[in-house]
Amino acid sequence: MTRVACIGEAMIELSLQGETAKVGVAGDTLNTAIYLKRCAPQLAVDYVTCLGDDPFSGQIRDFIAAQHIGTDAIRTLPGKSPGLYAITTTEEGERSFTYWRSAAAARDLFQVPGGCDFSVLDGYDVLYLSGISLAILPQPVRLALIDWLKQAPQQLVYDSNYRPRLWEDQQTAQAITHLMWARADIALPSVDDEMALFGETEETVTARVQSYPGTGALKRGETGPLSLGAAVAQSYPPAAKVIDTTAAGDSFNGGYLAARLTGQPQADALMAGHACAARVVQHRGAIIPE
């Protein structure tokens, strides 16, 4: 059985709807883990993060387990707590976020007294992480992780998922992202993130990502993905109605990886990712009803 480790931060989610708020659990790589497991139940999918010993951390752990995601790789840090974020959406379905995550337990991921320990990742076949996974870590830990990944035998999947406020500066984010694209076996960038991160036009981004050594997809919203590493010519039907674009890219990653990791061809994987995202954007919140 293929074993997949999705690495990052799980948070409490407040989805604001007028005067009320729906409380949930989400996080970019967790969202992908859930949709990956739903689309390919035969895969063993674990989540790798740190949580505290507070009630909200317990709620997150229980939620992850209820989604049939393995929790054995989640480290509990006494006295710590998870991050929280709130989502607001426009009538057109575009979302904005407000975060409270500066002291989240996940920022201590891989850190032990005297250095870093990445042994929790041993034994997996596939590692999936994002720009957010790296942005929340101190720079020495990021660089140590990248050095470890250079020698690691696992297949690496990366989504740059750029959030400027999480990084010290844009130059650091660019340097780390270049290193990750050089290592990634499967690249899953979004055109908007890459344009914002590197200050490039859509045409320049497209040309750059097509030069990457691995395979994958450039996500382009309702236009549909551009195949990386293999020529694919097909059209992608848009969602019937866009309610909330939260987790659109994360769910694409889940659907795409589910197909790829179970042996389906690139064209089918691209269509599966697009179809998964098209379903998700017709519901509010990151995780839609199963």
C-alpha positions as CSV (number, residue, x, y, z in Angstrom):
1,M,0.0,0.0,0.0
2,T,1.3,3.4,-0.9
3,R,1.9,5.6,2.2
4,V,1.5,9.4,1.9
5,A,2.5,11.9,4.4
6,C,0.9,15.4,4.1
7,I,2.9,17.9,6.1
8,G,1.8,21.3,7.5
9,E,-0.6,23.1,9.8
10,A,-4.1,22.2,10.9
11,M,-6.1,25.1,12.3
12,I,-9.5,26.0,13.7
13,E,-11.6,27.6,10.9
14,L,-14.3,30.2,11.4
15,S,-16.4,30.5,8.3
16,L,-18.3,33.8,8.7
17,Q,-21.9,33.9,7.3
18,G,-23.5,37.3,8.2
19,E,-23.7,37.5,12.0
20,T,-22.9,33.9,12.6
21,A,-19.7,31.7,12.2
22,K,-19.4,28.0,11.5
23,V,-16.5,26.4,13.4
24,G,-14.5,23.8,11.5
25,V,-11.0,22.4,11.0
26,A,-8.9,23.1,8.0
27,G,-5.4,23.9,6.6
28,D,-4.1,23.8,3.1
29,T,-2.2,20.5,3.2
30,L,-4.9,19.0,5.5
31,N,-7.5,19.9,3.0
32,T,-5.5,18.1,0.3
33,A,-5.0,15.1,2.6
34,I,-8.8,14.8,3.1
35,Y,-9.7,15.0,-0.6
36,L,-6.9,12.7,-1.5
37,K,-8.2,10.1,0.9
38,R,-11.8,10.5,-0.2
39,C,-10.8,10.1,-3.9
40,A,-8.4,7.2,-3.3
41,P,-9.5,5.3,-0.1
42,Q,-6.9,2.6,-0.9
43,L,-4.0,4.9,-0.1
44,A,-2.7,5.2,3.4
45,V,-2.7,9.0,4.1
46,D,-1.2,10.4,7.3
47,Y,-1.0,14.0,8.6
48,V,2.3,15.3,10.0
49,T,2.1,18.3,12.3
50,C,2.3,19.5,15.9
51,L,-0.7,20.2,18.1
52,G,-1.0,21.3,21.7
53,D,-2.7,19.6,24.7
54,D,-5.7,22.0,24.8
55,P,-9.3,21.2,23.8
56,F,-9.1,22.7,20.4
57,S,-6.1,20.6,19.6
58,G,-8.1,17.5,20.6
59,Q,-10.9,18.7,18.4
60,I,-8.5,18.9,15.5
61,R,-7.0,15.5,16.1
62,D,-10.5,13.9,16.4
63,F,-11.6,15.6,13.1
64,I,-8.5,14.3,11.3
65,A,-9.1,10.8,12.5
66,A,-12.8,11.0,11.5
67,Q,-11.6,11.8,8.0
68,H,-9.7,8.4,7.9
69,I,-6.4,10.2,8.0
70,G,-3.7,8.7,10.2
71,T,-2.7,10.7,13.3
72,D,0.2,8.7,14.6
73,A,2.7,11.2,13.2
74,I,1.1,14.2,15.0
75,R,3.3,15.3,17.9
76,T,1.7,16.8,21.0
77,L,3.4,19.8,22.6
78,P,2.3,20.5,26.2
79,G,1.2,24.1,26.7
80,K,0.8,24.8,23.1
81,S,-2.3,25.4,21.0
82,P,-3.3,25.5,17.3
83,G,-3.7,28.5,15.0
84,L,-7.1,29.9,14.1
85,Y,-8.4,31.7,11.0
86,A,-11.6,33.3,9.8
87,I,-12.9,33.3,6.2
88,T,-15.1,36.0,4.7
89,T,-16.4,35.7,1.1
90,T,-17.8,38.2,-1.4
91,E,-21.0,37.6,-3.4
92,E,-18.9,36.3,-6.2
93,G,-17.3,33.6,-4.0
94,E,-13.9,35.2,-3.6
95,R,-12.5,34.8,-0.1
96,S,-10.3,36.7,2.3
97,F,-8.6,35.4,5.5
98,T,-7.8,36.8,8.9
99,Y,-5.3,34.7,10.9
100,W,-4.3,34.2,14.5
101,R,-1.4,31.7,14.2
102,S,1.9,33.3,15.4
103,A,2.2,31.0,18.4
104,A,0.7,27.9,16.8
105,A,2.2,24.5,17.8
106,A,2.9,23.6,14.1
107,R,5.7,26.2,14.1
108,D,7.7,23.8,16.2
109,L,7.5,21.0,13.6
110,F,10.7,18.9,13.3
111,Q,12.4,20.8,16.1
112,V,14.1,19.0,19.0
113,P,16.6,20.2,21.6
114,G,19.8,20.8,19.7
115,G,18.6,20.7,16.2
116,C,16.1,19.0,13.8
117,D,14.7,15.5,13.5
118,F,13.0,14.4,10.3
119,S,12.7,10.7,11.2
120,V,8.9,11.0,11.4
121,L,9.0,11.1,7.6
122,D,10.9,7.8,7.3
123,G,8.9,4.9,5.8
124,Y,6.6,7.0,3.6
125,D,6.5,6.6,-0.2
126,V,5.2,10.1,-1.0
127,L,5.7,13.5,0.9
128,Y,3.4,16.4,0.2
129,L,4.0,19.9,1.5
130,S,3.3,23.5,0.5
131,G,4.7,26.9,0.7
132,I,2.7,27.4,3.9
133,S,4.2,24.3,5.4
134,L,7.7,25.9,4.9
135,A,6.7,29.5,5.7
136,I,5.7,28.8,9.3
137,L,9.1,27.2,10.0
138,P,12.2,29.1,11.1
139,Q,14.7,29.6,8.2
140,P,17.3,27.2,9.7
141,V,14.6,24.4,9.9
142,R,13.5,25.1,6.3
143,L,17.0,24.8,5.0
144,A,17.7,21.6,7.1
145,L,14.5,20.1,5.7
146,I,15.5,20.9,2.1
147,D,18.9,19.4,2.7
148,W,17.3,16.2,4.1
149,L,14.9,16.1,1.1
150,K,17.8,16.2,-1.3
151,Q,18.9,12.8,0.0
152,A,15.5,11.4,0.7
153,P,14.2,8.5,-1.5
154,Q,10.5,9.6,-1.2
155,Q,8.6,11.1,-4.1
156,L,8.1,14.8,-3.3
157,V,5.0,16.8,-4.2
158,Y,5.0,20.5,-3.7
159,D,2.5,23.4,-4.0
160,S,4.1,26.8,-3.5
161,N,0.8,28.3,-2.1
162,Y,2.3,31.7,-1.4
163,R,1.0,33.7,1.6
164,P,3.2,36.9,1.9
165,R,2.5,37.6,5.5
166,L,3.9,34.3,6.6
167,W,7.3,34.9,5.2
168,E,10.1,37.2,6.5
169,D,10.4,38.8,3.1
170,Q,9.7,38.0,-0.6
171,Q,13.3,37.3,-1.4
172,T,13.4,34.4,1.2
173,A,10.2,33.0,-0.2
174,Q,11.5,33.1,-3.7
175,A,14.8,31.4,-2.8
176,I,13.1,28.6,-0.8
177,T,10.5,28.1,-3.6
178,H,13.2,27.8,-6.3
179,L,14.9,25.1,-4.2
180,M,11.7,23.2,-3.8
181,W,10.8,23.3,-7.5
182,A,14.3,21.9,-8.3
183,R,13.5,18.9,-6.0
184,A,9.8,18.3,-6.6
185,D,8.9,15.2,-8.5
186,I,5.3,16.5,-8.9
187,A,4.8,20.3,-9.1
188,L,1.4,21.8,-8.4
189,P,1.8,25.6,-8.6
190,S,-1.1,28.0,-9.0
191,V,-0.6,30.7,-11.6
192,D,-1.8,33.5,-9.3
193,D,0.6,32.5,-6.5
194,E,3.6,32.3,-8.8
195,M,2.8,35.7,-10.4
196,A,2.5,37.3,-7.0
197,L,5.7,35.6,-5.6
198,F,8.0,36.3,-8.6
199,G,6.4,39.4,-10.0
200,E,5.9,37.8,-13.4
201,T,3.3,37.8,-16.0
202,E,1.1,34.7,-16.6
203,E,3.1,34.0,-19.8
204,T,6.4,34.2,-18.0
205,V,5.1,31.9,-15.2
206,T,3.8,29.4,-17.7
207,A,7.1,29.2,-19.6
208,R,9.1,28.9,-16.3
209,V,7.1,26.1,-14.8
210,Q,7.1,24.2,-18.0
211,S,10.9,23.9,-17.7
212,Y,10.7,22.1,-14.3
213,P,12.2,18.6,-14.3
214,G,9.1,16.9,-12.8
215,T,5.5,16.4,-13.8
216,G,2.4,18.0,-12.4
217,A,-0.1,20.8,-13.2
218,L,-0.2,24.6,-13.3
219,K,-3.6,25.5,-11.7
220,R,-5.4,28.3,-13.6
221,G,-8.9,28.4,-11.9
222,E,-11.9,27.9,-14.1
223,T,-9.7,27.9,-17.2
224,G,-8.5,24.5,-16.1
225,P,-5.0,23.1,-15.4
226,L,-2.0,23.2,-17.8
227,S,-0.2,19.9,-17.9
228,L,3.4,19.9,-16.8
229,G,5.9,17.2,-18.0
230,A,3.5,15.7,-20.5
231,A,1.4,17.2,-23.4
232,V,-2.3,17.1,-22.7
233,A,-4.9,18.8,-24.8
234,Q,-8.4,18.7,-23.4
235,S,-11.1,21.2,-22.1
236,Y,-12.4,21.5,-18.6
237,P,-16.0,22.4,-17.8
238,P,-16.5,25.2,-15.3
239,A,-18.3,24.8,-12.0
240,A,-22.1,25.3,-12.4
241,K,-22.1,28.0,-9.6
242,V,-19.2,29.3,-7.5
243,I,-20.2,29.8,-3.9
244,D,-16.8,29.8,-2.1
245,T,-13.3,29.3,-3.7
246,T,-11.8,28.3,-0.4
247,A,-9.7,25.1,-0.9
248,A,-10.2,25.1,-4.6
249,G,-6.5,24.5,-5.2
250,D,-6.1,22.1,-2.3
251,S,-9.0,20.0,-3.6
252,F,-7.5,20.0,-7.1
253,N,-4.3,18.7,-5.6
254,G,-6.2,15.9,-3.8
255,G,-8.1,14.8,-6.8
256,Y,-5.1,15.0,-9.1
257,L,-2.8,13.1,-6.7
258,A,-5.4,10.4,-6.0
259,A,-5.5,9.6,-9.7
260,R,-1.7,9.9,-10.2
261,L,-0.8,7.8,-7.2
262,T,-3.2,5.0,-8.2
263,G,-1.7,4.7,-11.7
264,Q,-4.1,6.8,-13.8
265,P,-2.7,8.7,-16.8
266,Q,-1.9,12.4,-16.7
267,A,-5.0,13.4,-18.7
268,D,-7.3,11.6,-16.3
269,A,-5.5,13.0,-13.3
270,L,-5.9,16.6,-14.6
271,M,-9.6,16.0,-15.2
272,A,-10.1,14.4,-11.8
273,G,-8.4,17.3,-10.0
274,H,-10.5,19.9,-11.9
275,A,-13.7,17.9,-11.2
276,C,-12.9,17.7,-7.5
277,A,-12.2,21.5,-7.3
278,A,-15.4,22.3,-9.3
279,R,-17.5,20.4,-6.7
280,V,-15.8,22.0,-3.7
281,V,-16.3,25.6,-4.9
282,Q,-20.0,25.1,-5.0
283,H,-20.1,24.8,-1.1
284,R,-19.0,27.0,1.7
285,G,-15.9,26.2,3.7
286,A,-12.8,24.2,3.0
287,I,-14.2,20.7,3.6
288,I,-17.5,19.9,1.9
289,P,-19.9,17.2,3.2
290,E,-18.6,13.7,2.3
